[in-house]
């Protein structure tokens, strides 16, 4: 089979991943699917993608740029990555627009903001999170809590766990918004339910536990606190909660945690 004959299979797999990205309610699984596709590409696939990218296929251009960023099949080359991301992004491909924004984030904040905005405005949850995070951190040149809140809310509503956890933190701290522990608990809980934990879920579980520990936004409840600390593997916080509990309460919380872990391990 010629390399070019194999190309549609490669692109079909990548297209399936991106189709899932457009319709899945869980950005965590989208990210895992894309990583898996990128990790599965072979040198033969790289040659096929290169040929298709040269012919102007915007999806192939995006994945070729991703390969140059990763540096697994070829030596890392950010100039090549920028070139291919730019071709794809200018053709309106949303993942490339986001990738280009991230690539520029350390060298050209204005370009980074422009490309992240383009992807975020089209509804991309990852770009919305990246933009909200950048405004909250000031990495685009200035801190802007209003813009951070706007983009994090949009991303969080699409199920992005890191956006949910960061939004909750802003409500908990009163950062650019009126302090609201009830909303903090709501968004921590949403982040906490994500499996697997790629960052935001663990933060959501631990911080929800802290709210239960102190009775902020939720009733003070050591059983709930210990449960969430346990599923977050936050051993120090779990030990602190445990010291304030009866044996019956500890047994109940541990049953809850074991049931939760058993249920979620099958997803």
C-alpha positions in Angstrom: 0.0 0.0 0.0 1.3 3.4 -0.9 1.7 6.0 1.8 -0.8 8.3 0.2 -3.3 5.4 0.1 -3.0 5.1 3.8 -3.6 8.8 4.5 -7.4 8.8 4.5 -7.3 6.3 7.4 -5.1 8.6 9.4 -7.2 11.6 8.7 -10.4 9.6 9.5 -9.0 8.8 12.9 -8.1 12.4 13.6 -11.4 13.6 12.2 -13.2 11.2 14.6 -11.3 12.7 17.5 -12.2 16.2 16.5 -15.8 15.3 15.9 -15.9 14.0 19.5 -14.4 17.3 20.5 -17.2 19.2 18.9 -20.0 17.1 20.5 -18.7 15.6 23.8 -19.8 17.2 27.0 -16.5 16.3 28.7 -13.4 18.2 27.5 -11.2 15.9 29.7 -12.1 12.9 27.5 -11.6 15.0 24.4 -8.1 15.8 25.5 -7.3 12.2 26.3 -8.6 11.1 22.9 -6.4 13.7 21.1 -3.3 12.7 23.1 -4.0 9.1 22.2 -4.2 9.9 18.5 -1.1 11.9 18.6 0.8 9.2 20.5 -0.3 6.5 18.0 1.0 8.3 14.9 3.9 6.6 13.2 6.7 7.8 10.9 4.6 6.6 8.0 1.7 8.6 9.2 4.0 11.6 9.5 5.0 11.3 5.9 1.4 11.0 4.8 0.4 14.0 6.9 3.2 16.1 5.5 2.1 15.3 2.0 -1.5 16.2 2.8 -0.5 19.4 4.7 1.5 20.5 1.7 -1.6 20.2 -0.4 -3.5 22.5 1.9 -5.5 20.2 4.2 -6.0 22.3 7.3 -6.5 19.4 9.7 -3.3 17.7 8.5 -1.5 21.1 8.9 -2.7 21.2 12.5 -1.5 17.7 13.3 1.8 18.3 11.6 2.3 21.4 13.8 1.4 19.3 16.8 4.1 16.7 15.9 6.7 19.4 15.6 5.7 20.8 19.1 5.8 17.3 20.6 9.1 16.3 19.0 8.4 12.6 19.1 8.6 11.6 15.4 10.8 14.5 14.5 13.1 16.9 16.4 11.2 19.7 18.1 10.9 22.7 15.9 8.7 25.6 17.0 9.3 27.5 13.8 7.9 24.7 11.8 5.1 24.3 14.3 4.2 28.0 14.0 4.2 27.8 10.2 1.8 24.9 10.0 -0.4 26.1 12.8 -0.6 29.5 11.1 -1.7 28.0 7.8 -4.3 25.9 9.5 -5.5 28.7 11.7 -5.8 31.2 8.9 -8.0 28.6 7.2 -10.3 28.8 10.2 -9.4 25.5 11.9 -10.3 26.1 15.6 -7.8 23.6 17.2 -5.0 25.3 15.3 -6.1 28.8 16.4 -5.9 27.7 20.0 -2.6 26.0 19.5 -1.1 29.0 17.8 -2.4 31.2 20.7 -0.6 29.0 23.2 2.6 28.9 21.1 2.6 32.8 21.1 1.8 33.1 24.8 5.5 33.3 25.8 6.7 35.5 23.0 3.9 37.7 21.7 1.0 38.3 24.1 -0.9 40.4 21.5 -0.9 37.6 19.0 -1.6 35.0 21.7 -4.7 36.9 22.8 -5.9 37.4 19.2 -5.8 33.7 18.3 -7.2 32.5 21.6 -10.0 35.0 21.2 -10.8 33.6 17.7 -11.0 30.0 19.0 -12.8 31.0 22.2 -15.5 33.1 20.4 -16.3 30.0 18.3 -17.1 28.1 21.5 -13.9 26.1 22.0 -13.9 25.2 25.8 -10.2 24.7 25.9 -9.5 28.1 24.4 -12.0 29.7 26.7 -10.2 28.3 29.7 -6.8 29.3 28.3 -8.1 32.8 27.8 -9.7 33.0 31.2 -6.6 31.7 32.9 -4.4 34.1 31.0 -6.6 37.1 32.1 -6.7 35.9 35.7 -2.9 35.4 35.8 -2.0 38.5 33.8 0.0 36.5 31.3 -1.3 38.5 28.3 0.2 41.7 29.8 -2.5 42.7 32.3 -4.8 41.1 34.9 -8.5 41.5 33.9 -10.8 39.7 36.3 -13.9 40.7 34.4 -12.7 39.0 31.2 -11.3 36.1 33.3 -14.7 35.5 34.8 -16.5 35.8 31.5 -14.3 33.2 29.7 -14.1 30.8 32.6 -17.8 30.8 33.0 -18.3 29.9 29.3 -15.7 27.1 29.6 -17.0 25.8 32.9 -20.6 25.6 31.5 -19.2 23.3 28.8 -17.8 21.0 31.4 -14.1 22.0 31.5 -12.8 20.8 35.0 -9.9 23.3 35.3 -12.2 26.2 34.4 -14.8 24.9 36.9 -12.2 24.8 39.7 -10.7 28.2 38.8 -14.1 29.8 38.6 -14.9 28.3 42.0 -11.7 29.7 43.4 -12.6 33.1 42.2 -15.9 33.0 43.9 -14.4 31.6 47.1 -11.7 34.3 47.2 -13.9 37.1 46.0 -11.5 37.7 43.2 -13.0 40.2 40.8 -16.5 39.1 41.9 -18.5 39.3 45.1 -17.4 36.5 47.4 -20.0 33.6 47.2 -19.2 30.3 48.9 -22.4 28.7 47.6 -21.3 29.2 44.0 -17.8 28.2 45.0 -19.2 24.9 46.3 -21.3 24.4 43.2 -18.4 24.7 40.8 -16.0 22.8 42.9 -18.5 19.9 43.0 -18.8 20.0 39.2 -15.0 19.8 38.8 -14.8 17.1 41.5 -16.9 14.7 39.5 -14.6 14.5 36.5 -12.7 11.3 35.9 -9.9 10.9 35.3 -8.3 13.7 37.2 -6.1 15.9 35.0 -5.8 18.8 37.5 -9.1 20.5 38.0 -10.9 17.5 39.4 -8.4 16.9 42.2 -8.5 20.6 43.1 -12.3 20.5 43.1 -12.4 17.5 45.4 -9.9 18.9 47.9 -11.4 22.4 48.0 -14.9 21.1 48.3 -13.7 19.1 51.3 -12.3 22.3 52.8 -15.7 24.0 52.4 -17.4 21.1 54.3 -14.7 21.2 56.9 -15.3 24.9 57.6 -19.0 25.1 56.8 -18.5 27.7 54.0 -21.3 27.6 51.4 -22.3 24.1 52.6 -23.3 22.7 56.1 -20.3 21.9 58.2 -19.9 18.1 57.8 -16.8 16.1 58.7 -18.1 13.0 57.0 -18.4 14.8 53.7 -15.1 16.6 54.2 -13.3 13.3 54.9 -15.0 11.7 51.9 -13.9 14.3 49.5 -10.4 14.4 50.9 -10.2 10.7 50.5 -11.2 10.6 46.8 -8.8 13.5 46.3 -5.9 11.6 48.0 -5.4 14.6 50.2 -4.0 12.6 53.1 -3.1 15.5 55.4 -6.5 17.1 55.2 -8.2 13.7 55.6 -6.2 13.0 58.7 -7.2 16.4 60.2 -10.9 15.7 59.5 -10.6 12.1 60.8 -9.3 13.4 64.1 -12.7 15.1 64.7 -14.8 12.1 63.8 -16.3 9.1 65.6 -15.5 5.6 64.5 -19.0 5.3 63.0 -18.5 8.5 61.0 -15.1 7.4 59.8 -16.5 4.0 58.7 -19.4 5.7 56.8 -17.1 8.2 55.0 -14.7 5.4 54.0 -17.6 3.3 52.6 -18.7 6.3 50.6 -15.2 6.9 49.3 -14.7 3.2 48.4 -18.1 3.1 46.6 -17.3 6.3 44.7 -13.9 5.0 43.6 -15.4 1.7 42.6 -18.1 3.4 40.5 -15.8 5.8 38.8 -13.1 3.3 38.1 -15.5 1.6 35.7 -16.2 4.7 33.7 
